[in-house]
Amino acid sequence: MAKRIFVDADSCARPAKSFILRTAEHHRIAVFFVANRAVPAKTENPLFVMHVCGSTKDAADNFIVEKSEENDIAVTRDLILAQRLLEKNTAVLNDKGVIFTKENMQDFLNERELSLQMKALGVATGESWHSYGKKDISAFSKSLSALLGI
């Protein structure tokens, strides 16, 4: 089982954060919400920490990378952060349940680069992160549970 869960809390969907908190409390897992501002969290987990970083670029990302270790889990939408964490053998998934691996990371980075190029050309690209529904939380809960071994 994971030692700790680190959450890139600025962009993580509220239902995913709630699931993380309930799961961590139930299994007595330390959970760190990391952001450039305080993110509300309702939990009785004495192992919960809300870590507010400075407003400098990548402060939250750098904190997560610095503090995470092998056997920890990180939740982020940030592909560059995910890549940095995978290099440390930290398990990484996004809040829609996609588990990032060393094997699939390059595909995601290539897709991101293509999306940025298309956006620069004014072409709409793919799915919006603004919608988050039952399918998303279901996929996330299954993936997180699998990584936790529960």
PEHUJO-V5119 format. One record per backbone hydrogen bond with DSSP energy under -0.5 kcal/mol. NH is the residue of the N-H (numbers start at 1). CO is the residue of the C=O. Records with the same first field share a line. If there is no record, write none. Layout:
NH = CO / CO
//
This chain:
3 = 71
5 = 30
6 = 73
7 = 32
8 = 6 / 75
9 = 7 / 34
10 = 34
11 = 8
12 = 8
17 = 13
18 = 14
19 = 15
20 = 16
21 = 17
22 = 18
23 = 19
24 = 20
25 = 21
26 = 22
27 = 23
28 = 24 / 25
29 = 24
30 = 3
31 = 47
32 = 5
33 = 31 / 49
34 = 7 / 32
35 = 51
40 = 38
43 = 41
48 = 45
49 = 31
51 = 33 / 49
52 = 50
53 = 35 / 51
59 = 56
62 = 58
63 = 59
64 = 60
65 = 61
66 = 62
67 = 63
68 = 64
71 = 89
72 = 69
73 = 4
74 = 91
75 = 6
76 = 74 / 93
79 = 77
82 = 78
83 = 79
84 = 80
85 = 81
86 = 82
87 = 83
88 = 84 / 85
89 = 86
90 = 85
91 = 72
92 = 100
93 = 74
94 = 98
97 = 94
99 = 97
100 = 92 / 98
105 = 101
108 = 104
109 = 105
110 = 106
111 = 107
112 = 108
113 = 109
114 = 110
115 = 111
116 = 112
117 = 113
118 = 114
119 = 115
120 = 116
121 = 117
122 = 119
123 = 118
131 = 128
137 = 133
138 = 134
139 = 135
140 = 136
141 = 137
142 = 138
143 = 139
144 = 140
145 = 141
146 = 142
147 = 143
148 = 144
149 = 145 / 146
150 = 145
//
